[in-house]
Amino acid sequence: MPTLFEKIIAGELPADFVYRDDRVVAFRDIHPQAPVHVLVIPVKPIPTADDIEDGDAELIGRMFCVARDIARQEGLAEDGYRLIINCKQHGGQEVDHLHLHLVGGRPLGRMLQPR
């Protein structure tokens, strides 16, 4: 069964795309956690970060380059931004299709608080 993201990539569900090529798509998160919250997704369905294969190295690098370019276009590069990949249930992954969160536009603070 196709994931939510596969349906978006296929055009079956709407999305506010900010980038699209034959390997990577990027669109605005429908529940943004900051003024800018974009999801960068490989067109190839890779369920989790744990499922990345050695042959996917170029694709994963492409995702990061796309995220960098979007951050620059959105005016985030000077002050900074956060890139997040959640992996599986304990990592907070909600859709079983690898995706990179680009988040910024305000101070984000520390990711994890010390115990």
Protein Blocks (a to p, Z undefined) as FASTA:
>chain_A
ZZfklmmmnopagcddfbdcfkbccdddfbdcbfbdcddddfbacfblmlpcfklmmmmm
mmmmmmmmmmmmnopmmnopcddddehjknopabdcdcddddehiaebjfbdcZZ
